């Protein structure tokens, strides 16, 4: 009988050890600090905001990749910042580049705040004209993070 008791105890100890090991491995794999992207700040804006001043961006960090959408601690949702180089789609405002958030629903639909020249959200046809804005410093950090993340 003592043999079965020791055997059962070993099985339980082994199972507990496996569970603890799996938890530790999962913690190391999923913790934000484990990602080379963690320390990079990405510009975001609320959906009702457009600006020509990068100082108005809400910088969001701590992601494994650049976020397209983020909920702030106060409950506000901010979205990645975009620009448009084609002045026929989004003209300059007072001679400056306009920055705006964009929310993507699928490959065809995008939501933006009202944009000049028609004071309307971006049309589906113009979606391909916009590009995500990433400041030069963050772009350099991204390149470094991508090199670190490469196998």
C-alpha positions as CSV (number, residue, x, y, z in Angstrom):
1,X,0.0,0.0,0.0
2,X,2.8,2.4,0.7
3,X,4.1,1.9,-2.8
4,X,0.8,3.1,-4.2
5,X,0.8,6.1,-1.8
6,X,4.3,7.1,-2.9
7,X,3.4,6.6,-6.6
8,X,0.2,8.7,-6.2
9,X,2.2,11.4,-4.4
10,X,4.8,11.5,-7.1
11,X,2.2,11.8,-9.8
12,X,0.6,14.7,-8.0
13,X,3.9,16.4,-7.4
14,X,4.9,15.8,-11.1
15,X,1.6,17.3,-12.3
16,X,1.9,20.3,-10.0
17,X,5.5,20.9,-11.2
18,X,4.3,20.7,-14.8
19,X,1.6,23.2,-14.2
20,X,3.9,25.6,-12.4
21,X,6.5,25.3,-15.2
22,X,3.8,26.0,-17.8
23,X,2.6,29.0,-15.9
24,X,6.2,30.4,-15.7
25,X,6.8,29.8,-19.4
26,X,3.5,31.5,-20.3
27,X,4.3,34.5,-18.0
28,X,7.7,35.0,-19.7
29,X,6.2,34.5,-23.2
30,X,3.3,37.0,-22.7
31,X,4.6,39.7,-20.5
32,X,4.8,43.0,-22.3
33,X,8.5,43.6,-21.3
34,X,9.4,40.4,-23.2
35,X,8.7,42.2,-26.5
36,X,11.2,44.4,-28.3
37,X,8.3,46.7,-29.2
38,X,7.5,47.4,-25.5
39,X,9.4,50.6,-25.1
40,X,8.3,52.3,-28.4
41,X,5.7,55.1,-28.1
42,X,3.2,55.1,-30.9
43,X,1.1,58.2,-31.8
44,X,-2.7,57.9,-31.4
45,X,-5.7,60.3,-31.4
46,X,-9.3,60.1,-30.4
47,X,-11.7,59.6,-33.3
48,X,-13.1,63.1,-33.0
49,X,-9.7,64.8,-33.4
50,X,-7.6,66.0,-36.3
51,X,-4.5,68.1,-35.9
52,X,-1.5,69.6,-37.6
53,X,0.5,69.6,-34.4
54,X,2.3,66.4,-33.4
55,X,2.4,67.7,-29.8
56,X,-1.3,66.8,-29.5
57,X,-0.7,63.1,-30.1
58,X,-1.4,60.7,-27.3
59,X,1.6,58.4,-27.2
60,X,0.8,54.8,-26.4
61,X,3.5,52.2,-25.6
62,X,3.8,48.7,-24.3
63,X,2.6,46.6,-27.2
64,X,4.1,43.7,-29.1
65,X,3.3,45.6,-32.3
66,X,2.1,49.1,-33.1
67,X,-1.5,49.3,-31.9
68,X,-4.3,50.3,-34.3
69,X,-6.7,50.9,-31.3
70,X,-6.1,51.4,-27.6
71,X,-8.3,52.1,-24.6
72,X,-6.8,54.6,-22.2
73,X,-7.1,54.2,-18.4
74,X,-9.9,56.8,-18.4
75,X,-11.9,54.7,-20.8
76,X,-11.3,56.9,-23.9
77,X,-10.4,54.9,-27.1
78,X,-7.6,56.3,-29.3
79,X,-6.6,55.1,-32.8
80,X,-3.4,55.1,-34.8
81,X,-2.5,58.3,-36.5
82,X,-2.5,58.6,-40.3
83,X,-1.6,61.1,-42.9
84,X,-2.3,61.5,-46.6
85,X,0.4,62.8,-49.0
86,X,-2.1,63.4,-51.8
87,X,-3.5,66.9,-51.4
88,X,-6.4,66.0,-53.7
89,X,-7.6,63.5,-51.0
90,X,-6.7,65.5,-47.9
91,X,-5.3,69.0,-48.5
92,X,-2.7,70.7,-46.3
93,X,-4.2,72.8,-43.5
94,X,-2.5,76.2,-43.3
95,X,0.4,74.7,-45.3
96,X,0.8,71.9,-42.8
97,X,0.2,68.1,-42.9
98,X,-3.1,67.0,-41.3
99,X,-2.9,64.1,-38.9
100,X,-6.0,62.1,-38.2
101,X,-7.1,58.8,-36.6
102,X,-8.4,55.9,-38.6
103,X,-10.4,52.9,-37.5
104,X,-10.4,49.8,-39.8
105,X,-13.4,47.5,-39.8
106,X,-12.2,45.2,-42.6
107,X,-10.4,45.5,-45.9
108,X,-13.0,47.8,-47.4
109,X,-14.2,50.0,-44.5
110,X,-12.4,52.7,-42.6
111,X,-13.7,55.3,-40.2
112,X,-12.1,58.8,-39.9
113,X,-13.2,62.1,-38.5
114,X,-14.5,64.7,-41.0
115,X,-11.6,65.7,-43.2
116,X,-11.1,68.6,-45.6
117,X,-11.9,69.5,-48.3
118,X,-15.5,68.3,-48.0
119,X,-15.6,68.1,-44.2
120,X,-16.6,64.4,-44.6
121,X,-15.0,61.2,-43.4
122,X,-12.5,59.5,-45.8
123,X,-14.3,57.6,-48.6
124,X,-13.7,53.9,-49.2
125,X,-12.1,54.8,-52.6
126,X,-9.5,57.0,-50.9
127,X,-8.5,54.5,-48.3
128,X,-5.4,53.4,-50.2
129,X,-4.1,57.0,-50.2
130,X,-3.5,57.2,-46.4
131,X,-0.4,56.0,-44.6
132,X,0.2,55.4,-40.9
133,X,2.3,58.1,-39.3
134,X,5.2,57.0,-37.2
135,X,7.7,59.7,-36.1
136,X,11.3,59.2,-37.2
137,X,12.6,58.3,-33.8
138,X,9.9,55.6,-33.4
139,X,10.6,54.3,-36.9
140,X,14.2,53.8,-36.0
141,X,13.1,52.0,-32.8
142,X,10.8,49.8,-34.9
143,X,13.5,48.9,-37.3
144,X,15.7,47.9,-34.3
145,X,12.9,45.9,-32.7
146,X,12.2,44.1,-35.9
147,X,15.8,43.1,-36.2
148,X,15.8,41.9,-32.6
149,X,12.5,39.9,-33.1
150,X,13.8,38.2,-36.3
151,X,14.9,34.6,-35.7
